[in-house]
Amino acid sequence: MNDQSLFLDTNIYIGYAYDNYYEKYHHECCHVFDKVRGPRHTSLSVKQELGKKKRNRAKLYDALLAHCLSGRQLREFDLKTLKGSELNHAGKLVQAHKEGKKDIEYLRSLERLFTTRLYDAMYNRTEQPFVGYSADAYLKDDLQLLGMHTPDDSILADFFTWALPGIGSCFVTGDGAINDRKTEILSLVADKAQGGCTHLSIAHVRNAVQKFPVP
């Protein structure tokens, strides 16, 4: 590990896999994977979350295609059956279809594009093996007390358990809640760690181009 070593949150992979119509920080995520020369790491917890996301998106695309193949308009799809990021993603697809920007054939290819880019980022652009699961249940509990929900508490614990013995690493995320509380999170870890954690940092991906300039 070195001071340019990065640990990537789940949303960085998703931001890379989709274009900027779907992901606000797509350009910045591409910078992380395509431009930054330092090693990129992530954990088995992130891999697990991405697998869940891939399965959920596959179900969503199947439902949207089945709806359209039944002869109904995409804009008639019942978004009330969805929630969270799936609702947001489907809403953008429906809106784009209304505006004539995306057709049914695009829907057919979107899952394949997502899967391909996700695989490329995970297995061609991320160091192997993936960081293991943290066994520090106390750290996870303390992170929850700071407002970190599952799986964020586990992913952050993975990062700190792995990175504390090293010489420097940065946790890169697109999660505003983590970024907003990074001072509290780092302070919590510093209190637990002998010697502190000044060699570690948390950065929002929106700042990736400035924080990780290309030599």
C-alpha positions, 0 to 999 in steps of 0.5 A: 500500500502507498499514499496513492492507494485507493479503496473503492466503495460500491457506488464507484463501480456503479458510477463507472458502469453506467454513463452520465445520464444515469450516474452523476459522477460517471466522469469522475468514476472513469477518472479513478479507473482510467487515469489514476495510476495507484493501486485500486482495492475493494473488499468482499463486502463490496463484491457482495453488494455489487452482486446483489445490485446486478441481480436487482437490475436484471430483474428490473430490466426483465420486468420492463421488457416484459411490460413493453413486449406485452404491448404496453407503453414504457411510460405506463410501467408501475414505478410504485412497485420499486423503491430506492435506487431501483426506483430512481434508475427506472424513473430515468429510463421511463423519462428517457423513453418518453423523450424519445432518447432511448428505445426498446432495443436500448433496454435489451442492451443495457443489462449487458453493458452494465455487467460488462463494465462492472466485470471490467472494473472489478477484475481488470482494474482492481487489485486481487485478492479482494480485501476480506471481511472485517471481524471487528464487530465493535467498530461496526457497532460504533459506526452504526452509532454515527449513523452508518447503515448496513452495508456501509458500516461493514464496508468501512470496517473492512477498509479500516481493518485492512488499511490501518497497518499500512502506510496510507490509503484513501476511501473513495465514495459517492455516498454523501452521508459518509463524506459528511461525517468523515471527520467523525468517522476518522476521529472514531478510528483514531481513538481506537487505533494506537498511533492514530490514523493520519495516514488514512483519508476519506474522499468524495468521488466528485473531487477525484480529478483534483485530489488524484491528478494524473502526473 
